């Protein structure tokens, strides 16, 4: 008798929680119900919302029957997705309720209709997607100072290439300069002294390497310094 009273009290508390959830999310988009496993032929003892079209005294779904069959070994099923016969997509969770002895005697079931959100997701994907040939979004440094922009490009390329130290051999320096050229680095007038400082070389050495990368670019930079 005491166990029945304890279970009844717990169900009353869970009902208050269920009502709060339903009020918070709205009956149009949410369904909350309580199953009483002690009466498996008509287990729904409380329901709010009508996403599944069931009523008090109605039957359990396959998932509810699986939990009932698990007995006291039942575990909560959280955040799974189901589709109703009329095509609604629902996110759902089902939590077993235990008495003081740890016996599963009921379950709280939550369902939320995500069908409208899936339509919105499709629309947002269409709006936010770009051509497959478009380059990926990358960090861009904005500044009034061309030297700051040049330094940012150099830092990005060094990071992308995984360079912990300035390359010491000619091949490594030329490879770095080719990568910088692809990023428009040498289109910045103050780029050469910034690179010279990083590589710890003279400007003349930078121009020497740059001639091997792009003779035209080297000539343009030299003219700009004159």
Helices and strands as residue ranges (DSSP letters): H 2-25, E 30-36, G 37-42, E 44-48, H 62-70, G 71-73, E 77-83, E 89-98, E 104-113, H 115-128, H 146-160, H 170-182, G 185-187, H 191-199, H 203-213, H 215-225
